[in-house]
Amino acid sequence: MSFIKVYVHFVWSTKNRYPFLNSKTLRFQVWNHIRENGSTKGIYIDSVGGYTDHCHCLVSMCSNQTIQDIAKMIKGESSWWINKLELTSEHFRWQDEYYAAAVCESRLLQVRRYIRNQERYHSKNSSEKENEEFLRQNGLSNE
């Protein structure tokens, strides 16, 4: 029997970074749904969080899953669910693109904390500032 232990940090935004998820209650409802739906599809979502215009997920991948399939399942189903229940005043959509990066075990606690603290972080900082810091911390910035 194979033993796979691969964690991937996913990040994606709402279409055009529109603040669809504009209440804390709505965000928690969406994050809980993403976690529960992932579980029914065999996707182990370790942590999920975000803010008005984006979502972070830390996923423990199985041997039969691909990054593309996980992103498609989570984003597609959650978007459908939000629209079905009419949780937003306008038609909800996630951006097509997403970010995904492997997370080594030594950084799991740091990534979990980062995702868990999105509400607090964004009460003081913009999403643009978060993007700049995120890219710089992960060696993806030109600075």
C-alpha positions as CSV (number, residue, x, y, z in Angstrom):
1,M,0.0,0.0,0.0
2,S,1.3,3.4,-1.0
3,F,1.6,6.2,1.5
4,I,1.3,9.7,0.1
5,K,1.8,12.8,2.1
6,V,1.7,15.9,-0.1
7,Y,0.2,19.2,1.0
8,V,-0.7,21.9,-1.5
9,H,-1.7,25.5,-0.7
10,F,-4.3,26.7,-3.2
11,V,-5.3,30.4,-3.6
12,W,-7.9,31.7,-6.0
13,S,-9.9,34.9,-6.3
14,T,-13.4,35.9,-7.2
15,K,-14.0,37.0,-10.8
16,N,-12.2,40.3,-11.3
17,R,-11.5,40.3,-7.5
18,Y,-15.1,41.5,-6.9
19,P,-15.9,41.4,-3.1
20,F,-18.8,38.9,-3.5
21,L,-18.0,37.4,0.0
22,N,-18.8,40.6,1.7
23,S,-19.9,39.3,5.1
24,K,-18.1,37.3,7.7
25,T,-21.1,35.0,8.1
26,L,-21.2,34.3,4.3
27,R,-17.5,33.6,4.2
28,F,-17.7,31.1,7.1
29,Q,-20.7,29.5,5.4
30,V,-18.8,29.1,2.1
31,W,-15.6,27.9,3.9
32,N,-17.6,25.3,5.8
33,H,-19.3,24.1,2.6
34,I,-16.0,23.8,0.8
35,R,-14.6,21.7,3.6
36,E,-17.7,19.5,3.8
37,N,-18.1,19.1,0.0
38,G,-14.4,18.3,-0.3
39,S,-14.8,15.5,2.2
40,T,-17.7,14.0,0.2
41,K,-15.4,14.0,-2.9
42,G,-12.4,12.4,-1.1
43,I,-10.5,15.7,-0.9
44,Y,-9.0,16.3,2.5
45,I,-9.1,20.1,3.2
46,D,-6.8,20.7,6.1
47,S,-7.5,24.5,6.3
48,V,-9.8,26.9,4.4
49,G,-10.2,30.6,4.7
50,G,-10.0,33.9,2.9
51,Y,-11.6,37.3,2.6
52,T,-14.2,39.1,0.5
53,D,-12.4,38.4,-2.8
54,H,-10.3,35.3,-2.4
55,C,-10.0,31.8,-0.9
56,H,-7.1,29.8,0.5
57,C,-7.2,26.1,0.9
58,L,-4.5,23.8,2.3
59,V,-5.2,20.3,0.9
60,S,-3.6,17.0,1.6
61,M,-3.6,15.2,-1.7
62,C,-4.2,11.5,-2.4
63,S,-2.3,9.5,-5.0
64,N,-5.2,9.5,-7.5
65,Q,-5.7,13.3,-7.4
66,T,-4.2,16.1,-9.5
67,I,-3.9,19.7,-8.6
68,Q,-6.1,20.6,-11.6
69,D,-8.9,18.2,-10.6
70,I,-8.9,19.4,-7.0
71,A,-9.1,23.1,-8.0
72,K,-11.8,22.4,-10.6
73,M,-13.9,20.3,-8.1
74,I,-13.7,22.8,-5.3
75,K,-14.1,26.0,-7.3
76,G,-16.8,24.7,-9.7
77,E,-19.0,23.1,-7.1
78,S,-18.7,25.9,-4.6
79,S,-19.6,28.5,-7.3
80,W,-22.6,26.4,-8.3
81,W,-23.7,26.0,-4.7
82,I,-23.4,29.8,-3.9
83,N,-25.5,30.6,-7.0
84,K,-28.0,27.8,-6.3
85,L,-28.7,29.2,-2.8
86,E,-28.5,32.8,-4.1
87,L,-26.1,33.7,-1.4
88,T,-24.8,36.7,-3.3
89,S,-26.8,39.6,-4.9
90,E,-25.0,39.0,-8.2
91,H,-24.1,35.9,-10.1
92,F,-21.0,34.5,-8.3
93,R,-17.9,33.3,-10.1
94,W,-14.4,32.4,-9.2
95,Q,-11.5,33.6,-11.4
96,D,-10.3,30.9,-13.8
97,E,-6.7,31.0,-12.6
98,Y,-5.4,29.8,-9.3
99,Y,-2.1,29.5,-7.4
100,A,-0.9,26.1,-6.1
101,A,2.3,25.3,-4.3
102,A,3.6,22.3,-2.3
103,V,4.0,22.9,1.4
104,C,6.8,21.0,3.3
105,E,5.9,19.6,6.7
106,S,8.1,22.1,8.5
107,R,5.9,24.9,7.2
108,L,2.5,23.3,7.8
109,L,1.8,25.2,11.0
110,Q,2.8,28.5,9.5
111,V,0.5,28.0,6.5
112,R,-2.4,26.9,8.7
113,R,-2.0,30.0,10.8
114,Y,-1.7,32.2,7.7
115,I,-5.0,30.8,6.4
116,R,-6.8,30.9,9.8
117,N,-5.8,34.6,10.3
118,Q,-7.1,35.9,7.0
119,E,-10.0,37.8,8.6
120,R,-7.6,39.6,11.1
121,Y,-5.0,40.2,8.4
122,H,-7.4,41.8,6.0
123,S,-9.0,44.1,8.6
124,K,-5.6,45.9,8.3
125,N,-4.2,45.2,4.9
126,S,-5.5,45.1,1.3
127,S,-5.5,42.0,-0.9
128,E,-3.0,43.7,-3.2
129,K,-0.6,44.1,-0.2
130,E,-1.2,40.4,0.7
131,N,-0.4,39.4,-2.9
132,E,2.9,41.3,-2.9
133,E,4.0,39.8,0.4
134,F,2.9,36.3,-0.6
135,L,4.9,36.5,-3.8
136,R,7.9,37.9,-2.0
137,Q,7.8,35.2,0.7
138,N,7.6,32.4,-1.9
139,G,10.4,33.7,-4.1
140,L,8.0,34.7,-6.9
141,S,8.6,38.5,-6.8
142,N,11.0,40.5,-8.9
143,E,12.0,42.6,-5.8
